[in-house]
């Protein structure tokens, strides 16, 4: 059945080994992020079995609950990337070994719940180095030290380390200076409280480029890689990482209509189904194919037809219109069109309940 997401597990594992080699050169442990494919069970099994992976992370507790046993059984830790909601604290303690945190009120609840469960829960205290998403702002050292002091006094919480997130909100690119600032904060914490932090996590797929440039600060000992592993991207500058490919996942959709029509709609133009007013270019009569997938399941701006002769014209919630004029009659109704995906397209397709999956090994 279509639409279908074809997942090439062999190419995914090759990408994983390629980024693992880079992180090893940087002296970093490897945390693989599964959220891009919604913790796909076959992908998780492959990741858990890979000796290069130290941690398996996701931003959704529900996803982690589906793979915690597999990951722990392989001797690796489960990690929650998104700072926990109060309402999910019990599930965090049950399924998560290491969670990222920035709010003391939440950490107190985790401490209380961990005590009930007879566990010691690891946390990574997030520091905001300027991207302005989660974390205690780096210039507020008194707040950072105050949080550390309270955390160290908790019986059921272990301060595993500190971390930063960059590029995801403010698009601030990881550089030597801002990551070295994180390392310096870590050293101050260690000196002030007489402890040793197990992890200083230097960010996500946007930080990996620093390793081969020789610019990853000494002291950063962990990276969290999702898009770098799945799509082979350095997300700071959108370059392809050595040894990786970008076609690990192919979205396949079936043509349901194929007709010659004008390129310009006829009549007064209002707004489309999403409240946007579209713009159309007069390109004369064209061969237009409709495929049975739309904006509910796909990100049109993050899809690239594998057949370079095809152009995406637009779409609605359930349909995407393609210009196949240059294809010289190579397609008919019932044929399948294939697309490579960017990160947004991957998230949409992987999240949709209406997109089937197949596995290539």
Order of alpha helices (4+ residues) and beta strands (2+ residues): beta-alpha-beta-alpha-beta-alpha-beta-alpha-beta-alpha-beta-beta-alpha-beta-alpha-beta-alpha-beta-alpha-beta-beta-beta-beta-beta-beta-beta-beta-alpha-beta
